[in-house]
Amino acid sequence: MGVDYYNILKVNRNANDDDLKKAYRRLAMKWHPDKNPNNKKEAETKFKQISEAYEARFCVSSLLDP
């Protein structure tokens, strides 16, 4: 089974572009490695997952909604 990007971004499957962007920004701010100097390794991993999830979902959403 593939990666559940909606779960990573903590949004519903019917989230619109605005919901995706808000979720990404909230989580990116929380998990940015510079904001987590005491837990940099985990923060880097989480931040990378969040960025990948947003990019994948946003690209798919943009393709489906011309």
Contacts in CASP RR format, 6 or more apart in sequence:
PFRMAT RR
TARGET T0000
AUTHOR 0000-0000-0000
METHOD contacts of the structure
MODEL  1
MGVDYYNILKVNRNANDDDLKKAYRRLAMKWHPDKNPNNKKEAETKFKQI
SEAYEARFCVSSLLDP
3 52 0 8 1.000
3 53 0 8 1.000
5 52 0 8 1.000
5 53 0 8 1.000
5 54 0 8 1.000
5 56 0 8 1.000
5 57 0 8 1.000
6 12 0 8 1.000
6 13 0 8 1.000
6 15 0 8 1.000
6 53 0 8 1.000
6 57 0 8 1.000
8 49 0 8 1.000
8 50 0 8 1.000
8 52 0 8 1.000
8 53 0 8 1.000
9 15 0 8 1.000
9 20 0 8 1.000
9 23 0 8 1.000
9 24 0 8 1.000
9 27 0 8 1.000
9 50 0 8 1.000
9 53 0 8 1.000
9 54 0 8 1.000
9 57 0 8 1.000
10 23 0 8 1.000
10 27 0 8 1.000
11 19 0 8 1.000
11 20 0 8 1.000
11 23 0 8 1.000
12 19 0 8 1.000
15 23 0 8 1.000
16 61 0 8 1.000
17 58 0 8 1.000
17 61 0 8 1.000
17 62 0 8 1.000
17 65 0 8 1.000
20 54 0 8 1.000
20 57 0 8 1.000
20 58 0 8 1.000
20 61 0 8 1.000
21 54 0 8 1.000
21 58 0 8 1.000
23 54 0 8 1.000
24 50 0 8 1.000
24 51 0 8 1.000
24 53 0 8 1.000
24 54 0 8 1.000
24 58 0 8 1.000
27 46 0 8 1.000
27 50 0 8 1.000
28 47 0 8 1.000
28 50 0 8 1.000
28 51 0 8 1.000
28 54 0 8 1.000
29 35 0 8 1.000
31 43 0 8 1.000
31 46 0 8 1.000
31 47 0 8 1.000
31 50 0 8 1.000
32 43 0 8 1.000
32 47 0 8 1.000
33 40 0 8 1.000
33 43 0 8 1.000
33 44 0 8 1.000
33 47 0 8 1.000
35 43 0 8 1.000
36 42 0 8 1.000
36 43 0 8 1.000
END
